[in-house]
Amino acid sequence: MKFKVGDRVKFLNESGGGIVSKIISPGLVNVAIEDGFEIPTMTSELLKIDLDATIESAKSLFQEDFQVEVPTEPVQSFESDERNIPLLNDRAKGVLNEGVYLAFVPHDQKWLITGMIDVYLINHTSFDILYSVFIEKGKGGFTGQDYGSVNPEAMVVLDSIDREELEKWSKGVVQVLFHKDKDEKVLSPGNSNFKVKPTRFYNENGYKDSSIIGGKAIIVSLMPLSAQNSLFKSEFVNMDDDAGLVVNEAKEVEPEHIIDKHKTSPHEAVVDLHINELVEDSSDLDNAAMLNIQMDYFIRCLESAMANKLTKVAFIHGVGAGVLKSAIKERLAEYENVEYRDASMQKFGYGATDVIIRSVR
């Protein structure tokens, strides 16, 4: 049964009820009760009360026309999209770079590879975003899945699916417009095609804790904010002396890409993924948090290199236990236009991997 904000409901497993005040996910809502508290409740434990149908039934039973006063209760006001869920800020679990993400969160956090999965679009930026999500169909073409808005540092549920439907979310496209009431620049619209292998959902090690989501999830980076181009930047460029007016003109600026600072030649780069190169102080980070930061930076640099038509990037990951190197190779398998090999021992020893990027035609 689907619920919406304002629905009057009754608890199935205990006495009482209230009004749905917030949709948290397709399977979970907040119910405002009489004393003003909000109780998170599974939709399977609620029964919707249709007051109009109840009144008509009573009229028919008693064969008389009578008035029923329906009590009104204040309903919480919401933003333009009531599905917005604020992100957490649990820095103890590491730091996730600003950007737009997809997240796949199992309903059952004890048995991660069974049961339903919620698909979230995450806006981990200071911008409001407008989004469109398209799913690629197996026989070609796309289906519009969802569109709407997401507040800064918030997320929305795009879908709630059974394991049998995972193939549906294996390929797609996300488009985003960034908006802020006041800013010195205008960001370009974001476009990202995603590809997720269904087998990832059946490996418990693929589900990780995150600083912004409660519970373990598979998180897919769509648009790192640091790699997002600035289309225009406003500057005072001249003054009309006769009119005494300052004229504002927008000046197009050159795109800034994260891979630029790692370039060793016009088409090659070297990226050091050692944690001390990425954060000032790693003393408070556990191994999982460090790996998350390293992999996020790896993906941002790789996709920035692709966008800038680089042909080779050497990623320095060190030797250690080989966890980072294995994670890199696993992620590279998702890209069709790359090859990888051990980098030059003379330059990097055993601790680096060359990624060869082929042009896509």
Residue frames relative to the residue before (quaternion, step in Angstrom):
aa qw qx qy qz dx dy dz
M 1.0000 0.0000 0.0000 0.0000 0.00 0.00 0.00
K 0.2950 -0.7620 0.5506 0.1711 3.58 -0.88 0.97
F 0.1832 -0.7779 0.5960 0.0783 3.54 -1.09 0.81
K 0.1253 -0.7603 0.6285 0.1062 3.53 -1.27 0.41
V 0.6573 -0.5015 0.3751 0.4192 3.56 -1.26 0.37
G 0.7477 0.3550 -0.2889 0.4811 3.59 -0.87 1.01
D 0.5092 0.6400 -0.4297 0.3827 3.61 1.23 -0.24
R 0.3162 -0.7150 0.5881 0.2069 3.57 -1.03 0.84
V 0.0388 -0.8298 0.5551 -0.0436 3.58 -0.72 1.08
K 0.2658 -0.7247 0.6144 0.1634 3.52 -1.39 0.38
F 0.4529 -0.6717 0.5150 0.2802 3.57 -1.06 0.79
L 0.3993 -0.7381 0.4934 0.2287 3.59 -0.85 0.95
N 0.7851 0.3669 -0.1675 0.4701 3.58 0.94 -0.88
E 0.7687 0.1622 -0.1405 0.6026 3.57 1.27 0.13
S 0.6232 -0.5606 0.3912 0.3799 3.55 -1.25 0.34
G 0.7106 0.4706 -0.3323 0.4039 3.51 -1.28 0.41
G 0.0416 -0.7776 0.6266 0.0305 3.51 -1.37 -0.04
G 0.1269 -0.7930 0.5896 0.0865 3.57 -1.19 -0.43
I 0.5779 -0.5613 0.4632 0.3694 3.53 -1.22 -0.62
V 0.4713 -0.6560 0.5081 0.2989 3.58 -0.98 0.86
S 0.1256 -0.8344 0.5361 0.0235 3.57 -0.58 1.18
K 0.8068 0.0267 -0.0093 0.5901 3.59 1.19 -0.35
I 0.2961 -0.7176 0.6032 0.1833 3.56 -1.10 0.82
I 0.1978 -0.7997 0.5580 0.1001 3.60 -0.41 1.18
S 0.7430 -0.1707 0.1291 0.6342 3.57 1.01 -0.86
P 0.7037 -0.4533 0.3008 0.4570 3.63 -1.18 0.15
G 0.7583 0.3704 -0.2073 0.4947 3.57 1.15 -0.51
L 0.7633 0.2993 -0.1555 0.5511 3.60 1.27 -0.07
V 0.0132 0.7888 -0.6133 0.0389 3.57 -0.95 0.98
N 0.4134 -0.6392 0.5722 0.3051 3.54 -1.36 0.21
V 0.1443 -0.7770 0.6088 0.0695 3.57 -0.99 0.92
A 0.2640 -0.7560 0.5822 0.1410 3.58 -0.74 1.12
I 0.1677 -0.7968 0.5765 0.0677 3.57 -0.72 1.13
E 0.7721 -0.4247 0.2207 0.4182 3.57 -1.30 0.25
D 0.7167 0.4583 -0.2794 0.4452 3.61 0.93 -0.77
G 0.6474 -0.5676 0.3082 0.4047 3.60 1.24 0.26
F 0.5582 0.6017 -0.3947 0.4130 3.59 1.23 -0.18
E 0.2797 -0.7206 0.6067 0.1855 3.53 -1.32 0.51
I 0.1435 -0.8062 0.5724 0.0428 3.57 -0.80 1.05
P 0.3504 -0.7103 0.5639 0.2341 3.63 -0.72 1.00
T 0.0395 0.8186 -0.5647 0.0968 3.59 -0.67 1.10
M 0.4687 -0.6506 0.5184 0.2972 3.57 -1.02 0.83
T 0.5267 -0.6559 0.4360 0.3199 3.60 -0.94 0.84
S 0.5945 0.5761 -0.3605 0.4298 3.58 1.18 -0.50
E 0.6932 0.4536 -0.2670 0.4924 3.60 1.24 -0.34
L 0.6513 0.5024 -0.3046 0.4802 3.59 1.30 0.26
L 0.1671 -0.7424 0.6391 0.1114 3.53 -1.26 0.57
K 0.3585 -0.7345 0.5370 0.2088 3.58 -0.76 1.07
I 0.2491 -0.7643 0.5803 0.1306 3.58 -0.94 0.93
D 0.1665 -0.7730 0.6082 0.0702 3.57 -0.68 1.16
L 0.2534 -0.8188 0.4962 0.1385 3.58 -0.01 1.32
D 0.6347 0.5408 -0.3512 0.4259 3.61 0.95 -0.78
A 0.6624 0.4975 -0.3087 0.4674 3.59 0.98 -0.85
T 0.6325 0.5388 -0.3299 0.4482 3.59 1.02 -0.76
I 0.6602 0.5080 -0.3040 0.4621 3.58 0.96 -0.89
E 0.6644 0.5024 -0.3128 0.4565 3.60 0.91 -0.91
S 0.6270 0.5334 -0.3332 0.4597 3.57 1.06 -0.76
A 0.6566 0.5100 -0.3081 0.4625 3.58 0.98 -0.85
K 0.6319 0.5338 -0.3367 0.4498 3.60 1.00 -0.80
S 0.6619 0.5112 -0.2994 0.4592 3.54 0.97 -0.92
L 0.6546 0.5344 -0.3123 0.4340 3.58 0.98 -0.88
F 0.7815 0.3369 -0.1695 0.4970 3.58 0.87 -0.98
Q 0.3229 -0.7935 0.4653 0.2227 3.58 1.36 -0.01
E 0.6360 0.4641 -0.3708 0.4926 3.55 0.82 0.95
D 0.4301 -0.6856 0.5281 0.2570 3.52 -1.19 0.59
F 0.1290 0.7889 -0.5893 0.1171 3.55 -0.66 1.04
Q 0.4492 -0.6867 0.5162 0.2452 3.50 -1.26 0.52
V 0.1224 -0.7674 0.6260 0.0650 3.53 -1.03 0.86
E 0.2828 -0.7584 0.5642 0.1625 3.53 -0.72 1.05
V 0.2012 -0.7899 0.5731 0.0846 3.56 -0.59 1.17
P 0.3752 -0.7356 0.5093 0.2423 3.60 -0.56 1.10
T 0.2556 -0.7539 0.5875 0.1451 3.53 -1.08 0.80
E 0.1125 -0.7788 0.6149 0.0520 3.52 -1.08 0.75
P 0.5236 -0.6363 0.4495 0.3449 3.58 -0.97 0.75
V 0.2118 -0.7627 0.6011 0.1095 3.54 -1.02 0.88
Q 0.5406 -0.6440 0.4415 0.3132 3.55 -0.92 0.94
S 0.3947 -0.7016 0.5381 0.2501 3.58 -1.01 0.82
F 0.1974 -0.8006 0.5619 0.0657 3.53 -1.14 0.73
E 0.5848 -0.5314 0.4717 0.3913 3.51 -1.34 0.21
S 0.7621 -0.3931 0.2507 0.4493 3.57 -1.32 0.07
D 0.7657 0.1918 -0.1345 0.5990 3.61 1.06 -0.62
E 0.3215 -0.8031 0.4743 0.1635 3.55 -0.28 1.32
R 0.5763 0.6082 -0.3791 0.3928 3.60 1.25 -0.21
N 0.4569 0.7120 -0.4452 0.2934 3.61 1.22 -0.25
I 0.0767 -0.7769 0.6249 0.0000 3.54 -0.87 1.06
P 0.4199 -0.7180 0.4827 0.2740 3.65 -0.62 1.01
L 0.4507 -0.6774 0.5133 0.2731 3.56 -1.08 0.75
L 0.4999 -0.6148 0.5109 0.3333 3.53 -1.27 0.39
N 0.1933 -0.7482 0.6140 0.1606 3.56 -1.30 0.11
D 0.1938 0.8025 -0.5260 0.2043 3.53 0.64 1.22
R 0.1454 -0.8425 0.5149 0.0627 3.57 0.23 1.29
A 0.5116 0.6327 -0.4279 0.3935 3.57 1.23 -0.19
K 0.6935 0.4454 -0.2664 0.4997 3.59 1.22 -0.46
G 0.7025 -0.4391 0.2626 0.4947 3.57 1.24 0.35
V 0.4372 -0.6667 0.5412 0.2675 3.52 -1.37 -0.12
L 0.1616 -0.7691 0.6126 0.0843 3.56 -0.85 1.00
N 0.4610 -0.7078 0.4612 0.2715 3.56 -0.72 1.07
E 0.6059 -0.5819 0.4048 0.3612 3.54 -1.15 0.68
G 0.3878 0.7072 -0.5309 0.2599 3.55 -1.02 0.79
V 0.5161 -0.5949 0.5098 0.3462 3.53 -1.37 -0.21
Y 0.0599 -0.8249 0.5601 -0.0461 3.56 -0.81 1.06
L 0.2905 -0.6537 0.6497 0.2572 3.49 -1.43 0.21
A 0.0562 -0.7913 0.6076 0.0390 3.59 -1.06 0.68
F 0.1765 -0.7602 0.6201 0.0799 3.54 -1.02 0.91
V 0.0304 -0.8404 0.5371 -0.0660 3.58 -0.28 1.32
P 0.3455 -0.7446 0.5288 0.2159 3.64 -0.57 1.09
H 0.5107 -0.6233 0.4929 0.3284 3.58 -1.08 0.70
D 0.7460 0.3298 -0.1808 0.5495 3.57 0.94 -0.92
Q 0.2145 -0.8209 0.5211 0.0930 3.56 -0.29 1.28
K 0.6028 0.5406 -0.3726 0.4534 3.61 1.24 -0.09
W 0.7654 0.1904 -0.0997 0.6066 3.55 1.10 -0.76
L 0.1868 -0.8708 0.4469 0.0847 3.52 0.35 1.33
I 0.7374 0.4272 -0.2369 0.4665 3.59 1.07 -0.59
T 0.6698 0.4148 -0.3151 0.5292 3.57 1.22 0.47
G 0.7565 0.4322 -0.2730 0.4079 3.54 -1.31 0.22
M 0.7449 -0.4156 0.3130 0.4177 3.52 -1.42 -0.13
I 0.1747 -0.7546 0.6235 0.1065 3.55 -1.30 0.48
D 0.2595 -0.7304 0.6094 0.1667 3.58 -1.03 0.85
V 0.2246 -0.7527 0.6063 0.1240 3.58 -1.03 0.88
Y 0.0922 -0.8156 0.5713 0.0042 3.57 -0.64 1.16
L 0.2278 -0.6839 0.6628 0.2028 3.53 -1.32 0.47
I 0.1693 -0.8199 0.5455 0.0379 3.56 -0.63 1.20
N 0.1443 -0.7642 0.6250 0.0677 3.55 -0.95 0.98
H 0.0240 0.8083 -0.5834 0.0757 3.56 0.06 1.34
T 0.5052 0.5959 -0.4546 0.4279 3.57 0.67 1.21
S 0.5399 -0.6014 0.4715 0.3528 3.56 -1.33 0.03
F 0.5730 0.5855 -0.3698 0.4383 3.60 1.30 0.18
D 0.4133 -0.5874 0.6096 0.3354 3.53 -1.32 0.35
I 0.1044 -0.8017 0.5834 0.0777 3.59 -1.03 0.67
L 0.2241 -0.6922 0.6655 0.1665 3.49 -1.34 0.57
Y 0.0642 -0.8425 0.5346 -0.0171 3.59 -0.75 0.97
S 0.0930 -0.7271 0.6721 0.1044 3.50 -1.39 0.40
V 0.1243 -0.7908 0.5973 0.0481 3.58 -0.92 0.90
F 0.0721 -0.7910 0.6076 -0.0012 3.55 -0.88 1.04
I 0.2375 -0.7565 0.5959 0.1270 3.55 -1.04 0.86
E 0.3769 -0.7249 0.5308 0.2253 3.58 -0.88 0.97
K 0.3484 -0.7490 0.5320 0.1860 3.55 -0.81 1.04
G 0.6370 -0.5836 0.3584 0.3539 3.54 -1.13 0.69
K 0.7574 0.3584 -0.1993 0.5082 3.59 1.01 -0.76
G 0.7134 -0.4315 0.2500 0.4923 3.57 1.19 0.42
G 0.7250 0.3975 -0.3173 0.4645 3.56 -1.15 0.62
F 0.3592 -0.7296 0.5491 0.1929 3.54 -1.35 0.13
T 0.2241 -0.7338 0.6253 0.1427 3.53 -1.30 0.54
G 0.4168 -0.6915 0.5266 0.2661 3.58 -0.87 0.94
Q 0.2393 -0.8109 0.5239 0.1039 3.56 -0.57 1.18
D 0.7842 -0.1753 0.1806 0.5672 3.58 0.84 -0.98
Y 0.0140 0.7649 -0.6430 -0.0355 3.56 -1.30 0.35
G 0.2654 0.7616 -0.5580 0.1952 3.54 -1.18 0.52
S 0.5156 -0.6148 0.4924 0.3373 3.55 -1.22 -0.54
V 0.1314 -0.7629 0.6274 0.0840 3.53 -1.24 0.56
N 0.4363 -0.7006 0.5061 0.2505 3.56 -0.87 0.97
P 0.6336 -0.4938 0.4046 0.4370 3.61 -1.22 0.25
E 0.8445 0.0657 -0.0869 0.5243 3.57 -1.06 0.86
A 0.5792 0.5321 -0.3978 0.4724 3.56 0.81 1.06
M 0.1800 -0.7678 0.6007 0.1312 3.55 -1.32 0.11
V 0.1998 -0.7581 0.6066 0.1321 3.56 -1.29 0.41
V 0.4678 -0.6490 0.5203 0.2986 3.55 -1.22 0.54
L 0.2516 -0.7776 0.5625 0.1250 3.57 -0.78 1.06
D 0.7967 -0.0878 0.1198 0.5859 3.56 1.02 -0.79
S 0.1566 -0.7335 0.6492 0.1265 3.54 -1.29 0.41
I 0.0083 -0.8676 0.4886 -0.0925 3.55 -0.27 1.30
D 0.4713 -0.6064 0.5577 0.3149 3.51 -1.36 0.40
R 0.6582 -0.5028 0.3750 0.4163 3.57 -1.25 0.35
E 0.6242 0.5632 -0.3407 0.4208 3.58 1.09 -0.68
E 0.6872 0.4802 -0.2757 0.4702 3.59 1.24 -0.41
L 0.3797 0.7627 -0.4666 0.2375 3.61 1.25 0.02
E 0.5939 0.5870 -0.3651 0.4116 3.57 1.06 -0.71
K 0.5778 0.6082 -0.3572 0.4107 3.56 1.15 -0.68
W 0.7595 0.3688 -0.1870 0.5021 3.59 1.03 -0.81
S 0.3971 0.7451 -0.4682 0.2606 3.61 1.15 0.35
K 0.7977 0.0917 -0.0434 0.5945 3.60 1.14 -0.61
G 0.2537 0.7723 -0.5604 0.1585 3.54 -1.08 0.71
V 0.3553 -0.7008 0.5783 0.2193 3.51 -1.39 -0.09
V 0.1083 -0.7653 0.6316 0.0607 3.56 -1.10 0.82
Q 0.0936 -0.7765 0.6220 0.0390 3.56 -0.92 0.96
V 0.0627 -0.8186 0.5702 -0.0290 3.58 -0.95 0.93
L 0.1475 -0.7251 0.6636 0.1101 3.53 -1.22 0.71
F 0.2620 -0.7727 0.5642 0.1263 3.58 -0.90 0.99
H 0.0064 0.8056 -0.5916 0.0333 3.58 -0.91 0.93
K 0.0635 0.7520 -0.6551 0.0353 3.53 -1.16 0.76
D 0.5551 -0.6407 0.4110 0.3353 3.59 -0.92 0.89
K 0.7998 0.0293 0.0008 0.5995 3.60 1.00 -0.80
D 0.2696 0.7324 -0.5906 0.2053 3.55 -0.79 1.04
E 0.5215 -0.6609 0.4446 0.3059 3.58 -1.15 0.54
K 0.7840 0.2490 -0.1385 0.5515 3.60 1.21 -0.23
V 0.3202 -0.6979 0.6032 0.2155 3.52 -1.37 0.29
L 0.3036 -0.7695 0.5359 0.1688 3.57 -0.67 1.09
S 0.5271 -0.6185 0.4805 0.3296 3.53 -1.15 0.64
P 0.5768 -0.5487 0.4518 0.4026 3.61 -1.16 0.45
G 0.3387 -0.7512 0.5341 0.1890 3.55 -1.05 0.75
N 0.0360 -0.7718 0.6348 0.0023 3.55 -1.06 0.85
S 0.0850 0.8024 -0.5842 0.0877 3.57 -0.76 0.98
N 0.1760 -0.7445 0.6311 0.1287 3.54 -0.93 0.91
F 0.1589 -0.8061 0.5665 0.0626 3.57 -0.81 0.99
K 0.0727 -0.7691 0.6346 0.0240 3.51 -1.24 0.61
V 0.0061 0.8063 -0.5883 0.0611 3.57 -0.57 1.17
K 0.3582 -0.7333 0.5350 0.2186 3.57 -0.71 1.04
P 0.4937 -0.6821 0.4488 0.2993 3.64 -0.73 1.00
T 0.5944 0.5896 -0.3753 0.3977 3.61 1.08 -0.59
R 0.5507 0.6235 -0.3981 0.3867 3.60 1.16 -0.47
F 0.6611 0.5385 -0.3109 0.4198 3.57 1.08 -0.70
Y 0.7005 0.4430 -0.2674 0.4915 3.59 1.23 -0.24
N 0.5962 0.4924 -0.3739 0.5122 3.57 1.25 0.54
E 0.3857 -0.7588 0.4735 0.2263 3.59 -0.37 1.22
N 0.6263 0.5587 -0.3425 0.4222 3.60 1.08 -0.66
G 0.6009 0.5822 -0.3585 0.4139 3.57 1.22 -0.32
Y 0.6396 0.5014 -0.3222 0.4855 3.58 1.24 -0.33
K 0.0567 -0.8285 0.5559 -0.0358 3.57 -0.62 1.17
D 0.5074 -0.5896 0.5293 0.3387 3.52 -1.30 0.48
S 0.1220 -0.7904 0.5977 0.0558 3.55 -1.12 0.63
S 0.5545 -0.6235 0.4428 0.3281 3.55 -1.21 0.53
I 0.7490 0.4104 -0.2155 0.4734 3.62 1.19 -0.36
I 0.7384 0.3341 -0.2117 0.5462 3.62 1.25 -0.24
G 0.3880 -0.6931 0.5508 0.2562 3.55 -1.03 0.75
G 0.7705 0.2760 -0.2248 0.5288 3.58 -0.59 1.11
K 0.5787 -0.5939 0.4379 0.3472 3.53 -1.33 0.27
A 0.0159 0.8013 -0.5936 0.0731 3.53 -1.09 0.82
I 0.3736 -0.6252 0.6133 0.3057 3.51 -1.39 0.17
I 0.0917 -0.8192 0.5661 0.0012 3.56 -0.57 1.19
V 0.1441 -0.7931 0.5907 0.0371 3.56 -0.82 1.06
S 0.3373 -0.7467 0.5411 0.1892 3.58 -0.73 1.09
L 0.1852 -0.7973 0.5687 0.0805 3.57 -0.78 1.08
M 0.8149 -0.0552 0.1086 0.5667 3.57 0.70 -1.11
P 0.2164 -0.7621 0.5970 0.1265 3.62 -0.21 1.20
L 0.4800 -0.6957 0.4462 0.2943 3.59 -0.75 1.00
S 0.6346 0.5563 -0.3331 0.4206 3.59 1.03 -0.75
A 0.7040 0.4328 -0.2647 0.4970 3.60 1.18 -0.47
Q 0.5076 0.6560 -0.4212 0.3669 3.57 1.30 -0.03
N 0.4496 -0.7198 0.4664 0.2494 3.58 -0.78 1.02
S 0.3148 -0.6775 0.6234 0.2307 3.53 -1.27 0.56
L 0.3115 -0.7775 0.5156 0.1807 3.58 -0.50 1.15
F 0.8135 0.0036 0.0526 0.5792 3.54 0.86 -0.99
K 0.0940 -0.7587 0.6405 0.0726 3.52 -1.28 0.56
S 0.3707 -0.7602 0.4947 0.1998 3.56 -0.72 1.07
E 0.0554 0.7938 -0.6016 0.0703 3.58 -0.91 0.96
F 0.4512 -0.6133 0.5586 0.3290 3.57 -1.25 0.50
V 0.0794 -0.8500 0.5207 0.0089 3.57 -0.49 1.14
N 0.8144 -0.0656 0.0260 0.5760 3.63 1.09 -0.45
M 0.2637 -0.7437 0.5879 0.1781 3.55 -1.32 0.17
D 0.3269 -0.7262 0.5742 0.1899 3.53 -0.92 0.95
D 0.3040 -0.8053 0.4812 0.1657 3.59 -0.12 1.32
D 0.6462 0.5416 -0.3354 0.4202 3.57 0.99 -0.80
A 0.7485 0.3833 -0.2138 0.4971 3.55 0.91 -0.88
G 0.3634 -0.7509 0.4789 0.2734 3.57 1.23 -0.40
L 0.5567 0.6071 -0.3808 0.4202 3.58 1.21 0.48
V 0.3668 -0.6818 0.5849 0.2417 3.53 -1.15 0.70
V 0.2034 -0.7897 0.5715 0.0917 3.56 -0.77 1.07
N 0.2301 -0.7692 0.5860 0.1093 3.56 -0.77 1.09
E 0.0008 -0.7828 0.6223 -0.0005 3.55 -0.88 0.91
A 0.3922 -0.6933 0.5520 0.2466 3.54 -1.13 0.69
K 0.1545 -0.7954 0.5841 0.0487 3.55 -0.84 1.04
E 0.3982 -0.7149 0.5214 0.2419 3.53 -0.77 1.03
V 0.1760 -0.7911 0.5797 0.0852 3.57 -0.89 0.92
E 0.5824 -0.5760 0.4434 0.3638 3.51 -1.23 0.50
P 0.5399 -0.6245 0.4471 0.3444 3.60 -0.98 0.74
E 0.2370 -0.7415 0.6091 0.1516 3.53 -1.14 0.68
H 0.0636 -0.8131 0.5785 -0.0084 3.56 -0.72 1.07
I 0.5530 -0.6480 0.4160 0.3182 3.55 -0.98 0.88
I 0.6417 0.5475 -0.3352 0.4197 3.60 1.07 -0.65
D 0.5157 0.6826 -0.4132 0.3120 3.60 1.17 -0.50
K 0.7031 0.4816 -0.2879 0.4369 3.59 0.92 -0.85
H 0.6845 0.4613 -0.2876 0.4859 3.60 1.28 -0.14
K 0.4360 0.7229 -0.4476 0.2947 3.59 1.28 -0.05
T 0.1791 -0.7569 0.6195 0.1057 3.55 -1.12 0.80
S 0.7541 0.0174 -0.0349 0.6556 3.55 1.38 -0.21
P 0.7301 -0.4389 0.2594 0.4550 3.63 -1.17 0.20
H 0.8165 0.2408 -0.1106 0.5128 3.62 1.03 -0.66
E 0.7175 0.3814 -0.2565 0.5234 3.60 1.21 0.25
A 0.0547 -0.7928 0.6070 0.0090 3.56 -1.23 0.54
V 0.2079 -0.7342 0.6302 0.1438 3.53 -1.36 0.38
V 0.0732 -0.8054 0.5882 -0.0050 3.59 -0.71 1.11
D 0.2252 -0.7706 0.5858 0.1109 3.57 -0.72 1.13
L 0.1832 -0.8257 0.5301 0.0606 3.58 -0.54 1.21
H 0.3390 0.7205 -0.5329 0.2864 3.62 1.16 0.28
I 0.5725 -0.6563 0.3669 0.3270 3.56 -0.82 1.01
N 0.6555 0.5239 -0.3228 0.4378 3.60 1.02 -0.71
E 0.6062 0.5252 -0.3542 0.4808 3.57 1.29 -0.19
L 0.7219 0.4580 -0.2312 0.4644 3.58 1.21 -0.49
V 0.7890 0.1372 -0.0838 0.5930 3.60 1.12 -0.58
E 0.5669 -0.6208 0.4241 0.3367 3.55 -1.15 0.63
D 0.8063 0.0522 0.0136 0.5890 3.58 0.94 -0.86
S 0.1009 -0.8248 0.5560 0.0214 3.57 -0.55 1.16
S 0.3758 0.7750 -0.4555 0.2254 3.59 1.26 0.09
D 0.7194 0.4350 -0.2502 0.4803 3.60 1.12 -0.61
L 0.5933 0.5916 -0.3560 0.4139 3.60 1.27 -0.01
D 0.3212 -0.7116 0.5815 0.2286 3.57 -1.02 0.76
N 0.7389 -0.4318 0.2751 0.4381 3.58 -1.28 0.15
A 0.6516 0.5243 -0.3189 0.4459 3.57 0.97 -0.85
A 0.6584 0.5080 -0.3074 0.4626 3.58 0.96 -0.85
M 0.6486 0.5136 -0.3188 0.4625 3.58 0.97 -0.84
L 0.6533 0.5081 -0.3169 0.4633 3.57 0.95 -0.87
N 0.6253 0.5463 -0.3306 0.4486 3.57 1.02 -0.79
I 0.6617 0.4957 -0.2980 0.4770 3.59 0.96 -0.90
Q 0.6676 0.5088 -0.3023 0.4518 3.58 0.91 -0.92
M 0.6844 0.4791 -0.2931 0.4650 3.58 0.91 -0.88
D 0.6207 0.5364 -0.3455 0.4557 3.57 1.02 -0.71
Y 0.6768 0.4775 -0.2944 0.4768 3.58 0.95 -0.88
F 0.5990 0.5608 -0.3472 0.4541 3.58 1.08 -0.72
I 0.6822 0.4847 -0.2905 0.4639 3.60 0.86 -0.97
R 0.6462 0.5234 -0.3261 0.4496 3.58 0.93 -0.87
C 0.6820 0.4793 -0.2901 0.4700 3.59 0.91 -0.91
L 0.6457 0.5270 -0.3273 0.4452 3.58 0.93 -0.86
E 0.7188 0.4406 -0.2649 0.4680 3.58 0.78 -0.97
S 0.6019 0.5269 -0.3557 0.4833 3.58 1.16 -0.53
A 0.6294 0.5240 -0.3277 0.4711 3.60 1.06 -0.76
M 0.6373 0.5192 -0.3264 0.4667 3.59 1.00 -0.78
A 0.6713 0.5107 -0.2994 0.4459 3.56 0.91 -0.94
N 0.7367 0.3991 -0.2129 0.5027 3.59 1.13 -0.67
K 0.4768 -0.7284 0.3953 0.2930 3.56 1.35 0.36
L 0.2494 0.7305 -0.5814 0.2570 3.58 0.90 0.93
T 0.3723 -0.7478 0.5089 0.2079 3.57 -1.14 0.57
K 0.8132 0.0541 -0.0248 0.5790 3.60 1.14 -0.48
V 0.0146 -0.7674 0.6409 0.0009 3.54 -1.08 0.86
A 0.2255 -0.7515 0.6063 0.1294 3.58 -0.87 0.99
F 0.1362 -0.7852 0.6017 0.0547 3.58 -0.71 1.11
I 0.2283 -0.7726 0.5823 0.1096 3.57 -0.66 1.18
H 0.0191 -0.8357 0.5475 -0.0396 3.58 -0.48 1.21
G 0.4727 -0.6698 0.4472 0.3577 3.58 1.25 -0.20
V 0.5618 -0.5974 0.4560 0.3457 3.54 -1.33 0.11
G 0.1946 0.8321 -0.5089 0.1039 3.60 0.41 -1.19
A 0.7607 -0.3250 0.2721 0.4916 3.55 -1.03 -0.86
G 0.5291 -0.6719 0.3850 0.3471 3.58 1.26 0.00
V 0.3722 0.7524 -0.4796 0.2557 3.60 1.24 0.20
L 0.6826 0.4790 -0.2926 0.4680 3.59 0.85 -0.96
K 0.6416 0.5250 -0.3277 0.4531 3.58 0.93 -0.85
S 0.6611 0.5025 -0.3046 0.4665 3.60 0.94 -0.85
A 0.6474 0.5162 -0.3164 0.4630 3.58 1.00 -0.84
I 0.6303 0.5309 -0.3279 0.4620 3.59 1.05 -0.78
K 0.6775 0.4910 -0.2968 0.4603 3.58 0.86 -0.94
E 0.6326 0.5303 -0.3324 0.4562 3.58 1.01 -0.77
R 0.6785 0.4813 -0.2903 0.4730 3.57 0.98 -0.85
L 0.6328 0.5474 -0.3343 0.4338 3.60 1.00 -0.78
A 0.5862 0.5949 -0.3650 0.4115 3.59 1.15 -0.58
E 0.6270 0.5514 -0.3324 0.4385 3.59 1.23 -0.35
Y 0.6692 0.4673 -0.2953 0.4965 3.59 1.27 -0.27
E 0.3721 -0.7629 0.4914 0.1953 3.55 -0.79 1.04
N 0.7463 0.4318 -0.2168 0.4578 3.60 1.10 -0.58
V 0.6458 0.4950 -0.3446 0.4681 3.62 1.12 0.54
E 0.1205 -0.7247 0.6694 0.1108 3.49 -1.37 0.44
Y 0.1225 -0.7995 0.5809 0.0912 3.59 -1.15 0.40
R 0.0029 -0.7721 0.6349 -0.0282 3.52 -1.28 0.56
D 0.6253 -0.5060 0.4147 0.4254 3.58 -1.26 0.26
A 0.4273 -0.7064 0.5052 0.2515 3.56 -0.92 0.93
S 0.7394 -0.4279 0.2946 0.4282 3.55 -1.32 0.23
M 0.4011 -0.7137 0.5230 0.2372 3.58 -0.74 1.07
Q 0.6102 0.5732 -0.3508 0.4196 3.57 1.05 -0.70
K 0.7270 0.4127 -0.2356 0.4957 3.59 1.03 -0.76
F 0.8509 0.1901 -0.0304 0.4888 3.59 0.80 -1.05
G 0.4554 -0.6532 0.4772 0.3718 3.59 1.21 -0.12
Y 0.7450 -0.3714 0.2820 0.4770 3.59 -1.03 -0.81
G 0.6417 0.6222 -0.2826 0.3482 3.58 1.25 -0.14
A 0.6929 0.4362 -0.3065 0.4854 3.62 1.00 0.64
T 0.1984 -0.7614 0.6087 0.1022 3.54 -1.27 0.57
D 0.3083 -0.7249 0.5895 0.1787 3.55 -0.98 0.95
V 0.1330 -0.7566 0.6356 0.0767 3.57 -0.98 0.91
I 0.1808 -0.7808 0.5944 0.0660 3.56 -0.67 1.19
I 0.1731 -0.8005 0.5712 0.0552 3.56 -0.72 1.13
R 0.2141 -0.7730 0.5878 0.1054 3.54 -0.72 1.12
S 0.5103 -0.6357 0.4804 0.3236 3.57 -1.04 0.74
V 0.3181 -0.7371 0.5681 0.1812 3.54 -1.08 0.82
R 0.1417 -0.8060 0.5717 0.0591 3.59 -0.76 1.02
